[in-house]
Amino acid sequence: MPRSVNSVASRAKRKKILKLAKGYFGRRKNVYTVAKNAVEKAMLYSYRDRKNKKRTFRALWIQRINAGARQYGMSYSQFMGKVKANNIELNRKVLADLAMNNPEAFKAVVDQVK
């Protein structure tokens, strides 16, 4: 009996990898074995950096809130401590947006916590 090989599935698997490698430079875009390694590494980076993006944005928000709070003579930690103590339910993302784009509203929050 002849050997049975599922060439349809094999071809589909290779096409899927090469489609993901579209836009890569050199042999990474059209040689399956090279593309497979490049795509696998890219997937690892994308998984890792979806986590890192959250850290990066939180750090950015903290910097913006700190800069906004220091204009009114408070440090970031003092400001956030008073925000929590006064039960103001604004998260860092919203506070950073206020400090950046709506300074009057941020000043109102600072005045309320002082």
Order of alpha helices (4+ residues) and beta strands (2+ residues): alpha-alpha-alpha-alpha-alpha
